[in-house]
């Protein structure tokens, strides 16, 4: 009976340590997933802002191209 008690006393701390390590690793994984989600939201905001800038530049390019065509047709006619 003392051998069984000794095995139980040895196994109990091992089980507790494994439970603590499992809990800590799960917390780290949850933290990493939350960080990844925040990075994804930030990247989406950057992408949205970039798309807005691209549209604005396309509009400006179109306006400048039209103005250039009108100016060059007037100066050629003079």
Secondary structure, DSSP 4 states (H G I P E B T S, - for coil): -HHHHHHHHHHHHHHHHHHHHHHHHHHHHHHHHHHHHHHHHHHHHHHHHHHHHHHHHHHHHHHHHHHHHHHHHHHHH-
